[in-house]
Amino acid sequence: MNRLLFGSGFPLVAPQEAVAAIYSINTYTHGTNLPGIPRPQLQAIVEQQAAQFLGLKAPAVETTHAYTVEADDDSVVPPPTGASAR
């Protein structure tokens, strides 16, 4: 179970539909001698973080600035601040 990674198949299947299918998987075992999958294990499949599962670091947050480049002289102009922004 710890090697499963949730994927919805989007856009062919909506994520909500895929989650519902995972949680209802035990309906196939009703009335048989087959074992069901415990709900906490199903929940772990749905809610596990993919990056953590794959051993990846969380992406760094990029800081974007609203600087503009003046067309005439290629100088960088910082965004307006305070009262001058109005």
C-alpha positions as CSV (number, residue, x, y, z in Angstrom):
1,M,0.0,0.0,0.0
2,N,2.9,2.4,0.7
3,R,3.8,2.3,-3.0
4,L,0.6,3.5,-4.4
5,L,0.3,7.1,-5.8
6,F,-3.1,8.6,-6.4
7,G,-3.8,9.9,-9.9
8,S,-7.2,10.8,-11.1
9,G,-6.7,10.4,-14.8
10,F,-7.8,14.0,-15.3
11,P,-9.2,15.2,-17.7
12,L,-10.9,11.9,-18.6
13,V,-12.0,11.4,-15.0
14,A,-12.7,14.2,-12.5
15,P,-10.6,14.0,-9.3
16,Q,-13.8,13.8,-7.2
17,E,-14.9,10.8,-9.2
18,A,-11.6,9.1,-8.8
19,V,-11.6,9.7,-5.0
20,A,-15.2,8.3,-4.8
21,A,-14.0,5.2,-6.8
22,I,-11.1,4.6,-4.4
23,Y,-13.4,4.9,-1.3
24,S,-15.9,2.5,-2.8
25,I,-13.4,-0.2,-3.9
26,N,-14.5,-2.5,-1.1
27,T,-18.0,-2.9,-2.6
28,Y,-16.4,-5.4,-5.0
29,T,-15.6,-7.7,-2.0
30,H,-19.0,-7.7,-0.4
31,G,-20.5,-11.1,-0.3
32,T,-17.1,-12.8,-1.2
33,N,-14.3,-14.2,0.8
34,L,-11.9,-11.5,-0.4
35,P,-10.5,-9.2,2.2
36,G,-11.4,-5.5,2.1
37,I,-9.0,-2.6,2.2
38,P,-9.1,-0.7,5.6
39,R,-10.5,2.8,5.2
40,P,-7.3,4.4,6.8
41,Q,-5.2,2.8,4.0
42,L,-7.6,4.2,1.3
43,Q,-7.4,7.6,3.0
44,A,-3.6,7.5,2.9
45,I,-3.7,6.8,-0.9
46,V,-6.0,9.8,-1.5
47,E,-4.4,12.3,0.9
48,Q,-0.7,11.4,0.6
49,Q,1.5,14.2,-0.7
50,A,3.0,13.2,-4.1
51,A,6.2,15.2,-3.7
52,Q,6.9,13.6,-0.4
53,F,6.1,10.1,-1.7
54,L,8.5,10.6,-4.6
55,G,11.2,11.9,-2.3
56,L,11.2,15.4,-3.9
57,K,11.8,18.6,-2.2
58,A,9.0,21.1,-2.1
59,P,9.4,23.7,-4.9
60,A,11.0,26.9,-3.9
61,V,8.7,29.9,-3.7
62,E,9.7,32.3,-6.4
63,T,9.5,36.0,-5.6
64,T,8.2,38.0,-8.4
65,H,8.5,41.8,-8.6
66,A,6.4,44.1,-10.7
67,Y,9.4,45.8,-12.3
68,T,9.1,47.3,-15.7
69,V,11.6,47.9,-18.4
70,E,11.5,51.3,-20.1
71,A,11.4,50.8,-23.8
72,D,13.6,53.8,-24.7
73,D,16.7,53.3,-22.5
74,D,16.3,49.7,-21.1
75,S,16.4,51.0,-17.6
76,V,14.5,49.1,-14.9
77,V,11.8,51.0,-13.0
78,P,10.6,49.6,-9.6
79,P,6.9,49.4,-8.9
80,P,5.2,52.4,-7.5
81,T,5.0,52.6,-3.7
82,G,3.0,54.4,-1.1
83,A,1.1,57.6,-2.1
84,S,2.7,57.6,-5.5
85,A,1.0,54.4,-6.4
86,R,-2.5,56.1,-6.3
